[in-house]
Amino acid sequence: MVSKVERERAALEAAEQDVAERRRKLAQMEKEEAEKELARLVRKVGHARAVRLLELAVSVKPKSAIEALEKMEPAGQKQAS
């Protein structure tokens, strides 16, 4: 016979496994969403320009490139990152 404590322990372990699986699925969904957004933006500017933008950003440090571009961005066009 299984005691109440053992049943509760088993239920808790099952719930923890469920949470871990849901976190893995969420991470996968977030990755897919980011890939779709990247693909959308690349389509907007074109592949060659996207590559050139990334090369330039890397050469001047990504953080500096983002800050400089954000200063140039028109008001009302800001996107949540």
C-alpha positions as CSV (number, residue, x, y, z in Angstrom):
1,M,0.0,0.0,0.0
2,V,1.3,3.4,-0.9
3,S,1.2,6.1,1.8
4,K,-0.3,9.5,1.4
5,V,3.2,11.0,1.6
6,E,4.5,8.7,-1.2
7,R,1.5,9.6,-3.4
8,E,2.1,13.3,-2.8
9,R,5.8,12.9,-3.6
10,A,5.0,11.1,-6.9
11,A,2.4,13.8,-7.8
12,L,4.9,16.5,-7.1
13,E,7.6,14.8,-9.2
14,A,5.1,14.5,-12.1
15,A,4.1,18.2,-11.8
16,E,7.8,19.2,-11.8
17,Q,8.4,17.1,-15.0
18,D,5.4,18.7,-16.6
19,V,6.7,22.2,-15.7
20,A,10.1,21.3,-17.2
21,E,8.5,20.0,-20.4
22,R,6.4,23.2,-20.7
23,R,9.5,25.4,-20.2
24,R,11.2,23.4,-23.0
25,K,8.2,24.0,-25.3
26,L,8.1,27.7,-24.4
27,A,11.8,28.1,-25.2
28,Q,11.2,26.4,-28.5
29,M,8.2,28.6,-29.3
30,E,10.2,31.7,-28.4
31,K,13.1,30.6,-30.7
32,E,10.7,29.9,-33.5
33,E,9.0,33.3,-33.0
34,A,12.4,35.1,-33.0
35,E,13.4,33.2,-36.2
36,K,10.2,34.3,-37.9
37,E,10.7,37.9,-36.9
38,L,14.3,37.8,-38.2
39,A,13.1,36.3,-41.5
40,R,10.4,39.0,-41.8
41,L,12.9,41.8,-41.2
42,V,15.5,40.3,-43.6
43,R,12.8,40.1,-46.3
44,K,12.0,43.8,-45.6
45,V,15.6,45.1,-46.2
46,G,16.9,42.3,-48.4
47,H,19.4,39.6,-47.7
48,A,22.5,41.5,-48.8
49,R,21.6,44.7,-46.8
50,A,20.8,42.6,-43.7
51,V,24.2,40.9,-43.9
52,R,25.9,44.3,-44.4
53,L,24.0,45.8,-41.5
54,L,25.1,43.0,-39.3
55,E,28.7,43.2,-40.4
56,L,28.8,46.9,-39.7
57,A,27.1,46.4,-36.3
58,V,29.7,43.8,-35.3
59,S,32.6,46.0,-36.5
60,V,31.4,48.9,-34.2
61,K,30.2,46.8,-31.4
62,P,26.5,45.8,-31.4
63,K,25.5,47.9,-28.4
64,S,27.0,51.0,-29.9
65,A,25.3,50.3,-33.3
66,I,21.9,49.8,-31.6
67,E,22.3,53.0,-29.6
68,A,23.2,55.0,-32.7
69,L,20.4,53.6,-34.8
70,E,17.9,54.2,-32.0
71,K,18.9,57.9,-31.9
72,M,18.2,58.1,-35.6
73,E,14.8,56.4,-35.3
74,P,11.8,58.8,-35.8
75,A,9.6,59.3,-32.7
76,G,6.5,57.1,-32.8
77,Q,8.4,54.4,-34.6
78,K,9.9,52.8,-31.5
79,Q,9.4,49.1,-31.1
80,A,9.5,47.2,-27.8
81,S,12.5,45.0,-27.7
